[in-house]
Amino acid sequence: MSGFRAVETQPGTPDRWDDVVAVMDGPGDAGRCWCQWFFRGAQADRAHAAANRAALEVQVRQGPPGVVGYLDGVPSGWCAVAPRPGYTRLVRSPLLSGTPEDELADPGVWSVTCFVVRRPARRQGLTAALLDGAVALATERGAAVIEGYPVDLAARTRTSSAELYHGPLSVFLRAGFTEVARPSPDRPVVRLRPTARRGFPS
């Protein structure tokens, strides 16, 4: 088919660290944060970029803490997913206020926290593929529930691409997630209960 571009996702394992770097490094929020914002004490600025990069490398060696997305074989995207209790800033955020402490400590709940898609790969379906890959990774590693905190674009008058690192609500809904709470008008909490092992999209 004319214009078809191959999209693939793979777990962010140590042998793919260079691919993770290719996605994260460079200008923009990803090159400062390195997917560390949801850990208590992390600072997403240039002064802390090296420390954030080192922290993500440790997580990759211990993980994988997410999936890498490829467009025509080129590393072009990243989606972070891991057990929710490990995201120490997330579990204390207003998004989860009112959630009982025992539920916040449940390692069976995994959180999809962050999407990175490099500019040349945007509008190519990579975000949806990254979410599918994150669900596959969490499912294969025993997640009982997969949770996301997307942006409802219909509830915002303007949204920059940088604000979409949580992912758009429409992508989560198409993947089978269901809204379970709305702590703010434009930020729902969505959940999916995996019913079977899912392979990585390719």
Backbone as CSV, one residue per row, in Angstrom:
resi,resn,N_x,N_y,N_z,CA_x,CA_y,CA_z,C_x,C_y,C_z
1,MET,0.854,-1.200,0.000,0.000,0.000,0.000,0.885,1.243,0.000
2,SER,0.624,2.201,-0.851,1.425,3.409,-0.936,1.335,4.182,0.370
3,GLY,2.497,4.650,0.862,2.525,5.434,2.079,2.570,4.624,3.353
4,PHE,2.524,3.286,3.262,2.562,2.454,4.465,3.909,2.571,5.149
5,ARG,3.882,2.726,6.458,5.112,2.789,7.244,5.028,1.737,8.343
6,ALA,6.102,0.993,8.520,6.118,-0.112,9.477,6.281,0.412,10.892
7,VAL,5.378,-0.003,11.776,5.408,0.386,13.187,5.614,-0.870,14.023
8,GLU,6.508,-0.796,14.993,6.817,-1.950,15.836,7.169,-1.448,17.230
9,THR,6.879,-2.243,18.253,7.318,-1.921,19.614,8.030,-3.118,20.214
10,GLN,8.985,-2.815,21.087,9.747,-3.842,21.775,10.021,-3.388,23.213
11,PRO,10.152,-4.343,24.153,10.467,-3.965,25.534,11.786,-3.195,25.606
12,GLY,11.849,-2.238,26.529,13.057,-1.447,26.725,14.074,-2.206,27.560
13,THR,14.715,-3.194,26.969,15.695,-4.047,27.636,17.098,-3.445,27.498
14,PRO,18.048,-3.925,28.301,19.392,-3.340,28.261,20.023,-3.318,26.869
15,ASP,19.768,-4.332,26.061,20.353,-4.358,24.723,19.749,-3.295,23.804
16,ARG,18.655,-2.682,24.225,18.043,-1.608,23.438,18.277,-0.231,24.077
17,TRP,19.219,-0.140,25.008,19.469,1.136,25.671,19.830,2.224,24.665
18,ASP,20.643,1.918,23.670,21.006,2.923,22.675,19.773,3.428,21.926
19,ASP,18.784,2.564,21.731,17.542,2.987,21.074,16.734,3.904,21.989
20,VAL,16.728,3.595,23.285,16.054,4.479,24.247,16.710,5.856,24.214
21,VAL,18.033,5.893,24.200,18.760,7.162,24.151,18.411,7.926,22.881
22,ALA,18.324,7.218,21.760,17.993,7.870,20.491,16.633,8.553,20.545
23,VAL,15.703,7.983,21.299,14.374,8.586,21.444,14.410,9.776,22.395
24,MET,15.105,9.617,23.511,15.050,10.613,24.579,15.974,11.803,24.357
25,ASP,17.170,11.549,23.852,18.208,12.573,23.818,17.869,13.688,22.840
26,GLY,18.318,14.891,23.162,18.083,16.013,22.268,17.214,17.075,22.906
27,PRO,16.749,18.033,22.109,15.927,19.121,22.650,14.556,18.626,23.097
28,GLY,13.923,19.419,23.937,12.580,19.074,24.400,12.592,18.471,25.791
29,ASP,11.383,18.227,26.299,11.231,17.736,27.669,11.877,16.378,27.882
30,ALA,11.804,15.505,26.880,12.337,14.154,27.061,13.821,14.175,27.379
31,GLY,14.581,15.079,26.757,16.008,15.162,26.978,16.392,15.768,28.304
32,ARG,15.415,16.284,29.041,15.663,16.781,30.396,15.137,15.817,31.454
33,CYS,13.984,15.242,31.183,13.287,14.432,32.193,13.727,12.971,32.191
34,TRP,13.915,12.412,30.993,14.257,10.994,30.870,13.270,10.123,31.648
35,CYS,12.008,10.517,31.619,10.916,9.735,32.216,11.093,9.542,33.724
36,GLN,11.566,10.569,34.404,11.788,10.481,35.848,10.808,11.317,36.666
37,TRP,9.947,12.075,36.023,9.100,13.016,36.747,8.212,12.341,37.795
38,PHE,7.787,11.127,37.547,6.848,10.477,38.465,7.535,9.808,39.653
39,PHE,8.828,10.044,39.788,9.547,9.568,40.967,9.825,10.753,41.881
40,ARG,9.507,10.610,43.153,9.622,11.714,44.105,11.044,12.262,44.128
41,GLY,11.146,13.577,44.078,12.433,14.240,44.140,13.048,14.541,42.794
42,ALA,12.523,13.960,41.727,13.092,14.184,40.398,12.783,15.601,39.920
43,GLN,13.723,16.182,39.197,13.554,17.501,38.598,13.755,17.388,37.094
44,ALA,12.784,17.868,36.345,12.834,17.729,34.883,13.413,18.997,34.266
45,ASP,14.697,19.251,34.513,15.341,20.412,33.925,16.724,20.021,33.425
46,ARG,17.341,20.926,32.675,18.625,20.614,32.057,19.699,20.320,33.088
47,ALA,19.648,20.990,34.253,20.667,20.775,35.273,20.649,19.349,35.811
48,HIS,19.496,18.696,35.758,19.361,17.339,36.288,19.303,16.287,35.187
49,ALA,19.517,16.688,33.930,19.342,15.762,32.812,20.282,14.562,32.911
50,ALA,21.540,14.792,33.264,22.493,13.677,33.326,22.103,12.678,34.407
51,ALA,21.673,13.200,35.559,21.250,12.308,36.642,19.992,11.549,36.256
52,ASN,19.077,12.216,35.557,17.849,11.546,35.118,18.160,10.454,34.100
53,ARG,19.071,10.738,33.195,19.475,9.723,32.221,20.068,8.502,32.930
54,ALA,20.936,8.756,33.915,21.553,7.647,34.651,20.506,6.831,35.397
55,ALA,19.494,7.517,35.945,18.434,6.811,36.673,17.639,5.919,35.732
56,LEU,17.322,6.422,34.526,16.577,5.601,33.571,17.415,4.407,33.115
57,GLU,18.712,4.598,32.959,19.564,3.473,32.551,19.540,2.363,33.600
58,VAL,19.563,2.750,34.876,19.452,1.751,35.950,18.111,1.035,35.857
59,GLN,17.038,1.792,35.628,15.707,1.192,35.532,15.615,0.234,34.347
60,VAL,16.255,0.585,33.228,16.264,-0.310,32.066,16.995,-1.597,32.409
61,ARG,18.093,-1.485,33.120,18.853,-2.690,33.491,18.069,-3.567,34.466
62,GLN,17.220,-2.953,35.265,16.434,-3.714,36.239,15.071,-4.099,35.697
63,GLY,14.619,-3.456,34.646,13.241,-3.505,34.152,12.893,-4.690,33.277
64,PRO,12.307,-4.411,32.105,12.198,-3.121,31.414,11.105,-2.221,31.990
65,PRO,11.361,-0.896,32.022,10.379,0.042,32.550,9.478,0.655,31.488
66,GLY,9.489,0.075,30.282,8.663,0.610,29.223,8.987,-0.060,27.906
67,VAL,8.443,0.510,26.836,8.635,-0.061,25.501,9.163,1.011,24.550
68,VAL,9.963,0.561,23.595,10.497,1.424,22.545,9.657,1.224,21.292
69,GLY,9.324,2.314,20.617,8.589,2.243,19.369,9.494,2.537,18.191
70,TYR,9.298,1.795,17.107,10.112,1.954,15.901,9.216,2.286,14.720
71,LEU,9.641,3.218,13.928,8.951,3.568,12.693,9.916,3.306,11.545
72,ASP,9.563,2.348,10.697,10.458,1.909,9.632,11.828,1.526,10.173
73,GLY,11.839,0.880,11.339,13.070,0.410,11.940,13.851,1.448,12.725
74,VAL,13.412,2.687,12.716,14.117,3.766,13.411,13.495,3.969,14.795
75,PRO,14.298,3.930,15.883,13.730,4.178,17.210,13.140,5.582,17.276
76,SER,11.830,5.655,17.539,11.119,6.928,17.391,10.166,7.236,18.528
77,GLY,9.953,6.291,19.463,9.003,6.535,20.536,9.299,5.705,21.764
78,TRP,8.687,6.104,22.854,8.857,5.442,24.147,7.551,5.558,24.922
79,CYS,7.216,4.505,25.664,6.081,4.554,26.581,6.496,3.881,27.874
80,ALA,6.362,4.600,28.982,6.734,4.073,30.289,5.563,3.346,30.924
81,VAL,5.826,2.153,31.468,4.810,1.393,32.189,5.515,0.555,33.242
82,ALA,4.968,0.572,34.462,5.588,-0.154,35.572,4.567,-0.250,36.706
83,PRO,4.829,-1.083,37.706,3.915,-1.160,38.844,3.715,0.217,39.490
84,ARG,2.472,0.562,39.743,2.138,1.897,40.246,2.848,2.274,41.542
85,PRO,3.020,1.363,42.522,3.664,1.775,43.775,5.070,2.343,43.586
86,GLY,5.751,1.953,42.504,7.095,2.459,42.275,7.143,3.908,41.839
87,TYR,6.035,4.428,41.327,5.972,5.827,40.918,5.608,6.674,42.141
88,THR,6.617,7.034,42.898,6.382,7.612,44.229,5.744,8.993,44.184
89,ARG,5.957,9.759,43.121,5.281,11.051,43.015,3.843,10.860,42.542
90,LEU,3.626,9.909,41.665,2.278,9.655,41.151,1.317,9.258,42.263
91,VAL,1.727,8.359,43.144,0.793,7.857,44.154,0.421,8.932,45.164
92,ARG,1.156,10.051,45.189,0.825,11.169,46.076,0.190,12.333,45.328
93,SER,-0.112,12.139,44.063,-0.624,13.237,43.249,-2.130,13.387,43.407
94,PRO,-2.672,14.568,43.052,-4.126,14.771,43.107,-4.900,13.806,42.215
95,LEU,-4.255,13.251,41.197,-4.943,12.299,40.329,-5.459,11.091,41.094
96,LEU,-4.762,10.735,42.161,-5.123,9.533,42.922,-5.556,9.862,44.343
97,SER,-5.895,11.112,44.587,-6.338,11.489,45.931,-7.630,10.735,46.275
98,GLY,-7.721,10.293,47.485,-8.888,9.523,47.907,-8.737,8.035,47.722
99,THR,-7.688,7.603,47.025,-7.458,6.166,46.865,-6.877,5.604,48.158
100,PRO,-7.467,4.565,48.726,-6.963,4.018,49.986,-5.498,3.594,49.885
101,GLU,-4.773,3.719,50.998,-3.349,3.408,51.017,-3.070,1.974,50.584
102,ASP,-3.923,1.031,50.990,-3.653,-0.357,50.618,-3.789,-0.556,49.113
103,GLU,-4.681,0.187,48.478,-4.809,0.089,47.024,-3.614,0.728,46.329
104,LEU,-3.125,1.856,46.854,-1.960,2.509,46.266,-0.723,1.619,46.357
105,ALA,-0.694,0.732,47.329,0.452,-0.158,47.518,0.343,-1.455,46.728
106,ASP,-0.733,-1.642,45.983,-0.976,-2.896,45.270,-0.043,-3.013,44.055
107,PRO,0.910,-3.953,44.048,1.832,-4.084,42.915,1.187,-4.676,41.680
108,GLY,-0.052,-5.151,41.815,-0.758,-5.688,40.660,-1.322,-4.617,39.749
109,VAL,-1.316,-3.353,40.212,-1.770,-2.235,39.387,-0.549,-1.608,38.721
110,TRP,-0.549,-1.601,37.400,0.534,-0.997,36.634,0.054,0.312,36.022
111,SER,0.943,1.296,35.925,0.595,2.619,35.410,1.332,2.927,34.117
112,VAL,0.584,3.423,33.143,1.151,3.981,31.912,1.287,5.482,32.163
113,THR,2.529,5.951,32.286,2.720,7.326,32.754,3.185,8.300,31.689
114,CYS,3.862,7.829,30.655,4.534,8.790,29.790,4.683,8.258,28.372
115,PHE,4.415,9.132,27.399,4.673,8.843,25.990,5.674,9.864,25.452
116,VAL,6.609,9.384,24.671,7.520,10.253,23.922,7.482,9.796,22.469
117,VAL,7.179,10.710,21.575,7.228,10.423,20.140,8.030,11.544,19.485
118,ARG,9.122,11.172,18.834,9.953,12.173,18.184,9.159,12.871,17.081
119,ARG,9.475,14.116,16.862,8.689,14.941,15.943,8.509,14.331,14.552
120,PRO,9.548,13.776,13.905,9.339,13.232,12.549,8.393,12.026,12.505
121,ALA,8.133,11.401,13.670,7.303,10.193,13.698,5.872,10.464,14.152
122,ARG,5.535,11.706,14.386,4.195,12.002,14.876,3.144,11.841,13.775
123,ARG,1.930,11.547,14.220,0.779,11.350,13.315,0.990,10.145,12.399
124,GLN,1.660,9.137,12.927,1.893,7.906,12.167,1.328,6.679,12.890
125,GLY,0.538,6.889,13.942,-0.039,5.773,14.678,0.875,5.185,15.735
126,LEU,1.978,5.875,16.019,2.940,5.309,16.954,2.431,5.336,18.394
127,THR,1.671,6.352,18.783,1.165,6.413,20.155,0.280,5.210,20.464
128,ALA,-0.611,4.862,19.550,-1.480,3.704,19.764,-0.663,2.420,19.851
129,ALA,0.340,2.292,18.992,1.192,1.097,19.033,1.977,1.029,20.336
130,LEU,2.462,2.173,20.823,3.183,2.202,22.090,2.287,1.763,23.240
131,LEU,1.033,2.215,23.230,0.118,1.799,24.287,-0.140,0.297,24.208
132,ASP,-0.334,-0.225,23.013,-0.516,-1.671,22.861,0.705,-2.419,23.399
133,GLY,1.894,-1.909,23.091,3.106,-2.546,23.586,3.222,-2.474,25.091
134,ALA,2.832,-1.349,25.677,2.869,-1.209,27.131,1.906,-2.182,27.796
135,VAL,0.719,-2.330,27.222,-0.253,-3.293,27.749,0.303,-4.713,27.646
136,ALA,0.935,-5.013,26.522,1.517,-6.345,26.355,2.600,-6.607,27.395
137,LEU,3.476,-5.624,27.609,4.549,-5.785,28.588,3.984,-5.987,29.986
138,ALA,3.032,-5.138,30.387,2.450,-5.249,31.723,1.723,-6.576,31.899
139,THR,1.009,-6.998,30.864,0.263,-8.255,30.936,1.205,-9.435,31.095
140,GLU,2.257,-9.457,30.289,3.209,-10.561,30.353,3.938,-10.624,31.694
141,ARG,4.009,-9.489,32.386,4.704,-9.456,33.672,3.745,-9.528,34.861
142,GLY,2.495,-9.886,34.579,1.573,-10.223,35.642,0.666,-9.126,36.151
143,ALA,0.520,-8.026,35.409,-0.374,-6.955,35.852,-1.817,-7.446,35.923
144,ALA,-2.489,-7.129,37.020,-3.909,-7.437,37.148,-4.764,-6.300,36.607
145,VAL,-4.238,-5.080,36.696,-4.931,-3.881,36.226,-3.879,-2.965,35.607
146,ILE,-4.223,-2.331,34.493,-3.349,-1.344,33.866,-4.095,-0.013,33.875
147,GLU,-3.439,1.011,34.370,-4.087,2.299,34.610,-3.380,3.391,33.809
148,GLY,-4.147,4.368,33.337,-3.589,5.513,32.626,-4.235,6.803,33.095
149,TYR,-3.600,7.916,32.752,-4.025,9.242,33.214,-3.989,10.226,32.045
150,PRO,-4.750,9.937,30.997,-4.623,10.686,29.743,-5.237,12.083,29.819
151,VAL,-5.055,12.803,28.721,-5.620,14.140,28.549,-6.866,14.020,27.672
152,ASP,-7.967,14.581,28.146,-9.199,14.632,27.352,-9.153,15.904,26.518
153,LEU,-8.815,15.762,25.245,-8.659,16.936,24.383,-9.971,17.682,24.187
154,ALA,-11.093,16.975,24.317,-12.393,17.629,24.155,-12.689,18.588,25.298
155,ALA,-11.994,18.435,26.411,-12.223,19.286,27.578,-11.227,20.435,27.667
156,ARG,-10.366,20.558,26.661,-9.382,21.638,26.633,-9.575,22.477,25.377
157,THR,-9.403,23.769,25.512,-9.511,24.634,24.342,-8.222,24.619,23.527
158,ARG,-7.079,24.486,24.230,-5.796,24.433,23.530,-4.879,23.451,24.249
159,THR,-4.121,22.666,23.476,-3.178,21.714,24.053,-1.934,21.671,23.182
160,SER,-0.780,21.866,23.801,0.466,21.766,23.054,0.899,20.306,22.979
161,SER,1.785,20.006,22.033,2.279,18.631,21.908,3.015,18.207,23.168
162,ALA,3.683,19.152,23.847,4.422,18.813,25.065,3.494,18.352,26.181
163,GLU,2.240,18.841,26.182,1.291,18.480,27.229,0.671,17.106,27.012
164,LEU,0.968,16.487,25.887,0.347,15.208,25.569,1.192,14.021,26.008
165,TYR,2.175,14.261,26.871,3.010,13.126,27.265,2.230,12.105,28.081
166,HIS,1.080,12.480,28.623,0.218,11.512,29.309,-0.537,10.616,28.322
167,GLY,-0.609,11.045,27.070,-1.381,10.342,26.061,-2.792,10.909,25.952
168,PRO,-3.394,10.882,24.762,-4.768,11.361,24.594,-5.778,10.300,25.042
169,LEU,-6.874,10.766,25.622,-7.926,9.864,26.091,-8.427,8.972,24.964
170,SER,-8.585,9.515,23.772,-9.150,8.735,22.665,-8.329,7.487,22.364
171,VAL,-7.004,7.574,22.497,-6.143,6.414,22.221,-6.378,5.324,23.269
172,PHE,-6.526,5.723,24.517,-6.788,4.746,25.574,-8.152,4.081,25.387
173,LEU,-9.157,4.869,25.035,-10.498,4.300,24.863,-10.530,3.315,23.705
174,ARG,-9.836,3.633,22.617,-9.789,2.716,21.486,-9.066,1.422,21.843
175,ALA,-8.164,1.486,22.823,-7.438,0.286,23.244,-8.215,-0.534,24.269
176,GLY,-9.429,-0.102,24.625,-10.268,-0.877,25.527,-10.277,-0.413,26.960
177,PHE,-9.598,0.685,27.259,-9.623,1.224,28.622,-10.983,1.855,28.909
178,THR,-11.348,1.870,30.186,-12.611,2.441,30.639,-12.335,3.526,31.669
179,GLU,-13.019,4.643,31.553,-12.853,5.709,32.536,-13.452,5.285,33.878
180,VAL,-12.678,5.454,34.941,-13.135,5.073,36.277,-13.195,6.254,37.237
181,ALA,-12.585,7.387,36.876,-12.612,8.575,37.724,-12.213,9.774,36.879
182,ARG,-12.584,10.975,37.365,-12.185,12.205,36.672,-11.852,13.244,37.747
183,PRO,-10.620,13.205,38.243,-10.236,14.128,39.310,-10.155,15.577,38.875
184,SER,-10.049,15.838,37.572,-10.129,17.202,37.059,-10.841,17.139,35.714
185,PRO,-11.397,18.258,35.247,-12.243,18.209,34.051,-11.571,17.605,32.820
186,ASP,-10.262,17.762,32.685,-9.597,17.281,31.476,-8.652,16.112,31.732
187,ARG,-8.667,15.534,32.944,-7.731,14.463,33.275,-8.464,13.288,33.926
188,PRO,-8.985,12.367,33.123,-9.604,11.170,33.683,-8.560,10.148,34.114
189,VAL,-9.008,9.198,34.902,-8.242,7.992,35.206,-8.930,6.852,34.480
190,VAL,-8.176,6.075,33.723,-8.751,4.979,32.946,-8.071,3.671,33.327
191,ARG,-8.807,2.572,33.150,-8.286,1.266,33.554,-8.622,0.195,32.518
192,LEU,-7.757,-0.804,32.483,-7.960,-1.982,31.650,-7.571,-3.200,32.470
193,ARG,-8.412,-4.218,32.432,-8.084,-5.487,33.076,-7.712,-6.489,31.988
194,PRO,-6.432,-6.846,31.882,-6.040,-7.780,30.825,-6.682,-9.136,31.028
195,THR,-7.144,-9.728,29.953,-7.806,-11.033,30.036,-6.979,-12.149,29.434
196,ALA,-5.925,-11.793,28.701,-5.089,-12.818,28.071,-3.729,-12.232,27.782
197,ARG,-2.770,-13.085,27.582,-1.447,-12.631,27.187,-1.528,-11.991,25.824
198,ARG,-0.843,-10.869,25.668,-0.869,-10.154,24.402,0.555,-10.035,23.870
199,GLY,0.725,-10.329,22.602,2.035,-10.201,21.989,2.318,-8.761,21.595
200,PHE,3.554,-8.471,21.280,3.929,-7.130,20.889,3.534,-6.865,19.449
201,PRO,2.904,-5.711,19.192,2.496,-5.387,17.826,3.704,-5.227,16.928
202,SER,3.592,-5.708,15.722,4.693,-5.579,14.774,4.134,-5.409,13.366
